[in-house]
């Protein structure tokens, strides 16, 4: 493996672009290959086996393309099957999990709300995580099944989004939550809307920079960090509709991008 190779980053859709943005910011000299599996989103309503098949398919193609590391930029995929993926592929594989630990540390009321996909909240991996870090805090789980399709559709300004977010967040506030975990990478793109509803006394916990830092650590440990002095190149693929993907990229990728490419089905 050469340290000039790209880093592969994937998600069920565009949520992982928030993680890719953090990686781009922290590691400007790394090249990135991003895969949005939008043709198979949302993962949050699929079985663990289905999700694993998609993870395996994407990782197989990314490793064939020569990537040096993989970031599973999806809480659902990470909690469902990252252990299986790591057992199958020898390269560094970094995942993302809901930030229960930082949330419990930040909470003053001792009540923490976790917003995530239904699948994430049902996995044994999430149960273990919540048990390990909850301590004395009350951790309330809030599945948000309809949120990812709305975000994928770039439907942010309508009443639908407001009503949906209110319906997920108000019950958590009513139970005294002063800290909300964004346990799905898509939700980073509605973090401002969530913060507005929750008000200034509620902390919002995001994990994308922590994931980028963990990736940096692994690349240092494995001597795979890019030694290039030049800015890295980015490539973006989607298994979904490319016209929509290009609009999503224009909205959420900070730099000018090449047109999105079609991913292997
Ligand atoms: N972005 C994903 C996550 O972090 C999952 C979205 C989905 O349900 O497809 O959980």
Boltz pocket constraint, residues with backbone or C-beta under 6 A from the ligand:
constraints:
  - pocket:
      binder: B
      contacts: [[A, 11], [A, 12], [A, 13], [A, 15], [A, 16], [A, 40], [A, 41], [A, 42], [A, 43], [A, 44], [A, 45], [A, 73], [A, 74], [A, 75], [A, 76], [A, 77], [A, 117], [A, 120], [A, 148], [A, 183], [A, 184], [A, 185], [A, 186]]
      max_distance: 6.0
